[in-house]
Amino acid sequence: MSLLCRYLIIEEALRSLAGRGADSIEDVIDTIKQCATWIQKPTSFEGLRRFMGTLSQPEKRDALHTMTEIARLAANAGAVITKSVPLLLANRAGSVTLSQEQCACLLAHAFFCTFEKERKNFNKFNFESIFDGSNRHSHVKLQFFLNYFSLIFKQMPDGCVSFRRVVLSQDSIPDWEKDETRLPLVAATSEGAIEDADGCLHVDFADPYIGGLVLTKGAVQEEIRFLICPEMVVSSLLCERMGPLEAIHIIGAQRYSSYSGYGKTLKWLPFEGYGSEPRDEFRRVICNVVAMDATHFKPRGTPAQYNRASIGRELNKKLPKEEKLGLLLGKMLALQAYAAFAAGKRELRPVATGNWGCGIFGGDKELKGLIQIIAAAKAGRPLIYYTFGDKKLEISINKQYEQLVREEATVGTIYKALLSYLKQREQNPQLSIFQHVAAFVNSSAGQ
């Protein structure tokens, strides 16, 4: 089937549903089947049917009305998106800015699965897996997305969202071992969450395919962030797989939901602050999220993360991910030049981060914490570390930081301590990163 024929079939299916309205969920399913003929598993829509079966009659009417409006939005997308949307390809710095209405049109098409099933080196961008009966998160994810669509149909937001890909060039990689930069302000807390840190650069612990499993079966940090801010999901359509020296900034994605729980216990909650968010001069919600992927250590065993190659990779990935608006900043001179270029003496936003790559990726929290701290130092940013309720880790990080400041530790000293840890760990498997770094810095200070 030619692309033109497929386009005409999809448009007719969407306009038909939008015109007559959905009387039952089967009307919606039939339309999705016309848009995505490749969806053929017996369980393909059992998750969607099961979700509808849990709703009261008024809730069913509201859901069907919302799905009808999603079809209408998708059918009229051509009037809103008047030219091809550029992609952000690997190893190429660039940015794309879309209106929130354009983002909504793309998400409406994702709902009806009009995009290709698989795209090489890009994440999935359709709702097929959410509708499937084998997805245990179908119910809660549909709650998040239908809430988003319901809110924008009441009043379409008139702002913009920017997606920016940054690439760190090889010649701008810092000489970490010789770096004399002192530590920035750092505070760890077991209360609150990254997304609640107003005025900060929020870190997304990302999959190399940005968005991770948000449109499939995942429900951890990255997926939850994308569920509460669905415009971020558009990055899955735009951004090719991230490489080791790349990061992706998403600026202006609005929050539509709140939540409780994590993973299996995730629940949707309404967001009381919706609609009151401040915006910048480009009508973007003042929210800057940076996606940075982390190496998966579990298959190879945790010791691999302590070697020189792994530590260097994490550091060199971290630096560009913490630069405002995604500009490439390798050395402090470039950082100062950017600060002057951006807005005089305006301070760089603090980083709001946490246990980066320490969940399903198996990273060491102490190692990843120190890597982020010295990367923030090099980037010239304060750092707030959210431990996600781990009081012991909060106390440990704050104690470690206070000791490093007393010893006047530099980025270079801490980096060398990290490199020397693996050998010491082989001799003493019970030795923690923090214990080793504290001893190393103390001995270095006495020399």
FENSULSUL-V790530 format. One record per pair of residues at least 24 apart in sequence whose ideal C-beta (glycine too) atoms are under 10 Angstrom apart, sorted by the first residue. I is the first residue (numbers start at 0). GAP is how many residues later the second one is. Records with the same first field share a line. If there is no record, write none. Layout:
BEGIN
I=GAP + GAP
END
This chain:
BEGIN
0=36
5=29 + 31 + 108
6=71 + 107
8=25 + 26 + 28
9=24 + 25 + 26 + 64 + 65 + 99 + 102 + 103 + 104
10=24 + 63 + 64 + 65 + 66 + 67 + 103
11=63
12=58 + 61 + 62 + 99 + 101
13=56 + 57 + 58 + 59 + 60 + 61 + 62 + 63 + 94 + 95 + 98 + 100
14=56 + 57 + 59 + 60 + 61
15=55 + 59
16=50 + 51 + 53 + 54 + 55 + 57 + 58 + 95
17=50 + 51 + 52 + 53 + 54 + 55 + 56 + 57 + 58
18=49 + 52 + 53 + 56
19=48
20=43 + 44 + 46 + 47 + 48 + 50 + 51
21=39 + 41 + 42 + 43 + 44 + 45 + 46 + 47 + 48 + 49
22=38 + 41 + 45
23=28 + 36 + 40
24=24 + 26 + 27 + 28 + 30 + 35 + 38 + 39 + 42
25=26
26=37 + 40 + 41 + 44
27=24 + 35 + 36 + 39 + 40 + 42 + 43 + 83 + 84 + 103
28=102
30=36 + 37 + 39 + 40 + 43 + 81 + 82
31=35 + 39 + 79 + 80 + 81 + 82 + 94 + 95 + 96 + 99
32=79 + 80
33=78
34=36 + 39 + 74 + 76 + 77 + 78 + 79 + 80 + 91
35=76 + 77 + 78 + 79 + 80 + 81 + 90 + 91 + 92
36=76
37=75 + 78 + 79 + 80 + 90
38=74 + 78 + 87 + 89 + 92 + 93
40=87 + 91 + 92 + 93
41=91
42=88 + 89 + 90 + 91 + 92
43=69 + 84 + 85 + 87 + 88 + 89 + 90
44=83 + 86 + 87 + 88 + 93
45=85 + 86 + 87 + 88 + 89 + 92
46=80 + 82 + 83 + 84 + 85 + 86 + 87 + 88 + 89 + 90 + 91 + 92 + 94 + 95
47=79 + 82 + 83 + 84 + 85 + 87 + 90 + 91 + 94
48=82 + 84 + 89
49=81 + 83 + 85 + 88 + 89 + 92
50=79 + 80 + 87 + 88 + 89 + 90 + 91 + 92 + 95
51=87 + 90
52=86
53=85 + 88 + 89
58=87
61=84 + 88
62=79 + 80 + 83 + 86 + 87
64=85 + 88
65=79 + 80 + 81 + 82 + 83 + 84 + 85 + 86 + 87
66=41 + 44 + 45 + 79 + 82
67=85
68=39 + 80 + 81 + 83 + 84
69=34 + 37 + 38 + 39 + 40 + 41 + 42 + 75 + 76 + 79 + 80 + 82 + 83
70=37 + 40 + 41
71=36 + 81
72=28 + 31 + 32 + 33 + 34 + 35 + 36 + 38 + 39 + 76 + 79 + 80 + 83
73=30 + 31 + 32 + 33 + 34 + 35 + 36 + 37 + 38 + 40
74=30 + 33 + 34 + 37
75=29 + 32
76=24 + 25 + 27 + 28 + 29 + 31 + 32 + 37
77=27
78=26
79=24 + 25 + 26 + 76
80=24 + 25 + 28
84=78 + 149 + 152 + 153
85=77 + 152
86=32 + 35 + 78 + 150 + 151 + 152 + 153
87=75 + 76 + 77 + 122 + 147 + 149 + 150 + 151 + 152 + 154 + 158 + 160
88=32 + 33 + 76 + 149 + 150 + 151 + 152
89=31 + 75 + 77 + 118 + 149 + 150 + 151 + 152 + 153 + 156
90=74 + 76 + 78 + 149 + 151 + 152 + 154 + 155
91=73 + 75 + 148 + 154
92=71 + 72 + 73 + 74 + 75 + 76 + 153 + 227 + 233 + 234 + 235
93=69 + 70 + 71 + 72 + 73 + 144 + 145 + 232
94=67 + 68 + 69 + 70 + 71 + 143 + 153 + 154 + 156 + 230 + 231
95=65 + 66 + 67 + 68 + 69 + 138 + 139 + 142 + 143
96=63 + 64 + 65 + 66 + 67 + 154 + 155 + 185 + 187
97=62 + 63 + 64 + 65 + 133 + 136 + 140 + 154
98=57 + 58 + 59 + 60 + 61 + 62 + 184
99=52 + 56 + 57 + 58 + 59 + 60 + 61 + 131 + 152 + 153 + 154 + 183 + 184 + 185
100=51 + 55 + 56 + 57 + 58 + 59
101=58 + 59 + 129 + 132
102=49 + 54 + 56 + 57 + 58 + 60 + 127 + 128 + 129 + 130 + 131 + 132 + 134 + 149 + 150 + 151
103=44 + 45 + 48 + 49 + 52 + 53 + 126 + 127 + 130
104=129
105=125 + 127 + 128 + 130 + 131 + 132
106=38 + 41 + 42 + 45 + 123 + 124 + 126 + 127 + 130
107=41 + 44
108=128
109=35 + 105 + 120 + 123 + 124 + 126 + 127
110=31 + 34 + 35 + 38
114=121 + 122
118=117 + 118 + 121
119=120 + 121
120=87 + 88 + 118 + 119 + 120
121=87 + 88 + 114 + 115 + 116 + 117 + 118 + 119
122=84 + 85 + 86 + 87 + 88 + 89 + 90 + 91 + 92 + 93 + 110 + 112 + 113 + 114 + 115 + 116 + 117 + 118
123=85 + 87 + 89 + 90 + 91 + 92 + 112 + 113
124=86 + 90 + 108 + 109 + 110 + 111 + 112 + 113
125=89 + 110 + 111
126=88 + 89
127=87 + 88
128=84 + 85 + 86 + 87 + 88 + 89
129=84 + 85 + 86 + 87
131=84 + 85
133=83
134=81 + 82
135=81 + 83 + 128
136=76 + 77 + 79 + 80 + 81 + 82 + 86 + 90 + 126 + 127 + 129
137=79
138=128 + 129
139=79 + 87 + 119 + 121 + 125 + 126 + 127 + 128
140=73 + 74 + 75 + 76 + 77 + 78 + 82 + 86 + 125 + 127
141=126
142=84 + 114 + 116 + 123 + 124 + 125 + 126
143=70 + 79 + 80 + 82 + 83 + 84 + 85 + 86 + 112 + 113 + 115 + 122 + 124 + 125
144=69 + 70 + 82 + 85 + 88 + 111 + 112 + 123
145=122
146=80 + 81 + 83 + 109 + 110 + 121 + 122 + 123 + 124 + 127
147=79 + 80 + 81 + 82 + 83 + 85 + 106 + 107 + 108 + 109
148=81 + 107
149=106
150=103 + 105 + 106 + 119 + 120 + 123 + 124
151=78 + 79 + 102 + 104
153=121
154=120
156=74 + 95 + 97 + 99 + 118 + 120 + 122 + 126 + 128
157=121 + 125
158=72 + 93 + 94 + 95 + 118 + 120 + 121 + 123 + 124 + 125 + 126
159=71 + 91 + 92 + 119 + 120 + 122 + 123 + 124 + 125
160=68 + 70 + 71 + 73 + 74 + 89 + 90 + 91 + 92 + 93 + 121 + 122 + 123 + 124 + 126
161=87 + 88 + 89 + 90 + 91 + 120 + 122 + 126 + 163 + 164
162=47 + 68 + 69 + 71 + 72 + 74 + 75 + 76 + 85 + 86 + 87 + 88 + 89 + 90 + 128 + 163
163=71 + 75 + 83 + 84 + 85 + 86 + 87 + 124 + 126 + 159 + 161 + 162 + 163
164=45 + 70 + 73 + 74 + 75 + 77 + 81 + 82 + 83 + 84 + 126 + 155 + 161
165=79 + 80 + 81 + 82 + 83 + 124 + 153 + 154 + 155 + 157 + 159 + 160 + 161 + 162 + 163
166=75 + 76 + 78 + 79 + 80 + 153 + 159 + 161
167=75 + 76 + 77 + 78 + 79 + 148 + 149 + 150 + 151 + 152 + 153 + 155 + 160 + 161 + 162
168=76 + 151 + 159 + 161
169=75 + 146 + 160
170=159 + 160
171=73 + 144 + 147 + 148 + 156 + 157 + 158 + 159 + 162
172=72 + 139 + 142 + 143 + 146 + 157 + 158
173=141 + 142 + 145 + 156 + 157 + 158 + 200 + 201 + 204 + 237 + 238 + 241
174=156 + 237 + 240
175=135 + 136 + 139 + 140 + 143 + 198 + 199 + 202 + 235 + 236 + 238 + 239 + 240 + 242 + 243
176=234 + 235 + 236 + 238 + 239 + 242
177=232 + 233 + 234 + 237 + 238
178=152 + 153 + 195 + 198 + 199 + 231 + 232 + 233 + 234 + 235 + 236
179=230 + 231 + 232 + 233
180=151 + 193 + 196 + 197 + 198 + 199 + 229 + 230 + 231
181=195 + 222 + 223 + 226 + 227 + 228 + 229
182=190 + 191 + 193 + 194 + 199 + 200 + 218 + 221 + 222 + 225 + 226 + 227 + 228 + 231
183=164 + 166 + 167 + 189 + 190 + 191 + 192 + 193 + 194 + 195 + 196 + 197 + 198 + 199 + 217
184=165 + 191 + 192 + 196 + 197 + 198 + 199 + 216 + 220
185=164 + 165 + 183 + 186 + 187 + 190 + 191 + 196 + 197 + 198 + 199 + 211 + 212 + 214 + 215 + 216 + 218 + 219
186=163 + 195 + 196 + 197 + 198 + 207 + 210 + 211 + 214
187=166 + 181 + 185 + 195 + 196 + 197 + 198 + 199 + 202 + 205 + 206 + 207 + 208 + 209 + 210 + 211 + 212 + 213
188=165 + 195 + 196 + 197 + 198 + 202 + 205 + 208 + 209
189=195 + 196 + 197 + 198 + 199 + 200 + 201 + 202 + 203 + 204 + 205 + 207
190=195 + 196 + 197 + 198 + 200 + 203
191=160 + 192 + 194 + 195 + 196 + 197
192=28 + 31 + 32 + 65 + 66 + 159 + 161 + 193 + 195 + 196
193=27 + 31 + 95 + 157 + 158 + 159 + 160 + 190 + 191 + 192 + 194
194=26 + 29 + 30 + 33 + 34 + 60 + 63 + 64 + 92 + 94 + 157 + 191
195=59 + 62 + 77 + 156 + 190
196=152 + 153 + 154 + 155 + 156 + 187 + 189
197=79 + 80 + 88 + 89 + 154
198=79 + 87 + 88 + 89 + 148 + 150 + 151 + 153
199=87 + 88 + 149 + 150 + 151 + 152 + 153 + 181 + 182 + 183 + 184
200=48 + 86 + 87 + 88 + 89 + 120 + 121 + 122 + 123 + 124 + 147 + 148 + 149 + 150 + 151 + 152 + 175 + 178 + 180 + 182 + 183
201=27 + 48 + 85 + 86 + 87 + 88 + 89 + 147 + 149 + 150 + 151
202=44 + 86 + 87 + 88 + 89 + 115 + 118 + 119 + 148 + 149 + 150 + 151 + 153 + 169 + 180 + 183
203=25 + 28 + 31 + 43 + 44 + 45 + 46 + 85 + 86 + 87 + 88 + 89 + 117 + 149 + 152
204=86 + 87 + 88 + 89 + 148 + 149 + 150 + 151 + 152 + 153 + 154 + 155 + 156 + 158 + 163
205=29 + 33 + 36 + 41 + 42 + 83 + 84 + 85 + 86 + 87 + 88 + 115 + 150 + 151
206=29 + 34 + 35 + 84 + 86 + 87 + 89 + 153 + 154
207=32 + 33 + 34 + 35 + 36 + 38 + 83 + 85 + 86 + 87 + 88
208=27 + 30 + 31 + 32 + 33 + 84
209=25 + 26 + 27 + 28 + 29 + 30 + 31 + 32 + 37 + 38 + 40 + 81 + 82 + 83
210=24 + 25 + 26 + 28 + 37 + 80
211=24 + 79 + 81 + 148
217=45 + 142
218=40 + 42 + 43 + 44 + 45 + 46 + 47
219=42 + 43 + 46 + 139 + 140 + 141
220=41 + 42 + 133 + 134 + 135 + 136 + 137 + 138 + 139 + 167
221=69 + 71
222=40 + 43
223=33 + 35 + 37 + 38 + 39 + 42
224=25 + 28 + 30 + 34 + 64 + 66
225=24 + 27 + 63 + 65
226=29 + 30 + 32 + 39 + 41
227=25 + 26 + 27 + 28 + 29 + 30 + 31 + 40 + 41 + 43
228=24 + 25 + 26 + 27 + 28 + 42 + 56 + 58 + 60
229=24 + 25 + 26 + 27
230=24 + 25 + 54
231=55 + 57 + 59
234=54 + 56
238=52
240=52
241=49 + 50 + 51 + 75 + 79
242=50 + 74
243=49 + 51 + 68 + 69 + 70 + 72 + 73
244=68 + 71 + 72 + 74 + 75 + 83
245=45 + 46 + 47 + 71 + 74 + 75
246=43 + 44 + 45 + 46 + 70 + 71 + 72 + 73 + 74 + 75 + 76 + 79 + 81
247=41 + 42 + 43 + 44 + 45 + 73 + 78
248=39 + 40 + 41 + 42 + 71 + 72 + 73 + 74 + 75 + 76 + 77 + 78
249=37 + 38 + 39 + 40 + 41 + 76
250=29 + 31 + 33 + 34 + 35 + 36 + 37 + 38 + 39 + 73 + 74 + 75
251=25 + 27 + 28 + 30 + 31 + 32 + 33 + 34 + 35 + 36 + 37
252=31 + 32 + 34 + 35 + 36
253=25 + 30 + 31 + 33
254=30 + 32
261=97 + 126 + 127
262=96 + 97
285=63
287=36 + 37 + 38 + 61
288=63
289=28 + 30 + 31 + 32 + 33 + 34 + 36 + 61 + 63
290=30
291=25 + 26 + 27 + 28 + 29 + 30 + 61 + 64 + 65 + 80 + 83
292=24 + 28 + 63 + 64 + 68
293=24 + 62 + 63 + 64 + 65 + 67 + 68 + 69 + 74 + 77
294=62 + 66 + 67 + 68
295=61 + 64 + 65 + 66 + 67
296=60 + 61 + 64 + 65 + 66 + 67
297=62 + 63 + 64 + 65
298=63
299=62
300=61
301=60 + 61 + 62 + 65 + 123
302=61 + 119 + 122 + 123 + 126
303=58 + 118
304=52 + 56 + 57 + 58 + 59 + 62 + 63 + 66 + 117
305=58 + 61 + 112 + 113 + 114 + 115 + 116 + 117 + 118 + 119 + 120 + 127 + 130
306=112 + 114 + 115
307=107 + 110 + 111 + 114
309=53 + 57 + 61 + 108 + 112
310=56 + 59 + 60 + 104 + 107 + 108 + 110 + 111
311=59 + 103 + 106 + 107
312=58
313=42 + 43 + 49 + 53 + 54 + 57 + 58 + 61 + 104
314=56 + 57 + 59 + 60 + 63 + 96 + 100 + 103
315=59
316=54 + 58
317=33 + 35 + 38 + 50 + 53 + 54 + 55 + 56 + 57 + 58 + 60 + 61
318=55 + 56 + 57 + 59 + 60
319=55 + 59
320=30 + 32 + 35 + 51 + 54 + 58
321=26 + 27 + 28 + 29 + 31 + 50 + 53 + 54 + 56 + 57 + 58 + 59 + 61
322=25 + 56 + 57 + 58
323=24 + 25 + 55 + 57
328=49 + 50 + 51
329=48 + 49
330=47
331=46 + 47 + 48
334=43 + 44 + 45 + 46
335=44
337=42
338=41
346=33 + 34 + 35
347=28 + 31 + 32 + 33 + 34
348=32 + 33
349=26 + 31 + 32 + 33 + 34
350=24 + 25 + 28 + 30 + 31 + 32 + 33 + 34
351=30 + 31 + 32 + 33 + 34
352=30 + 31 + 32 + 33
353=30 + 31 + 32 + 33 + 34 + 36 + 39
354=30 + 31 + 32 + 33 + 35 + 38
355=29
357=30 + 35
358=29
363=57 + 68 + 69
364=25 + 28 + 31 + 32 + 68 + 69
365=27 + 30 + 31 + 34 + 55 + 66 + 67 + 68 + 69 + 70 + 71
366=51 + 54 + 65 + 66 + 67 + 70
367=65
368=24 + 27 + 28 + 31 + 32 + 64 + 65
369=27 + 30 + 31 + 34 + 44 + 45 + 47 + 48 + 51 + 63 + 64 + 67
370=43 + 44 + 47 + 62
372=24 + 27 + 28 + 31 + 38 + 41
373=30 + 35 + 36 + 37 + 38 + 39 + 40 + 41 + 44
374=36
375=35
376=32 + 33 + 34 + 37
377=33 + 37
395=36 + 38
396=37
398=35 + 39
399=32 + 33 + 34 + 35 + 37 + 38 + 41
402=31 + 34 + 35 + 38 + 39
403=30 + 33 + 34 + 37 + 38
405=35 + 36 + 39
406=31 + 33 + 34 + 35 + 36 + 37 + 38 + 39
407=33 + 37
408=28 + 29 + 31 + 32 + 33 + 35 + 36
409=31 + 34
411=32
412=24 + 27 + 28 + 31 + 32
413=26 + 27 + 30
415=24 + 25 + 28
416=24 + 26 + 27
END
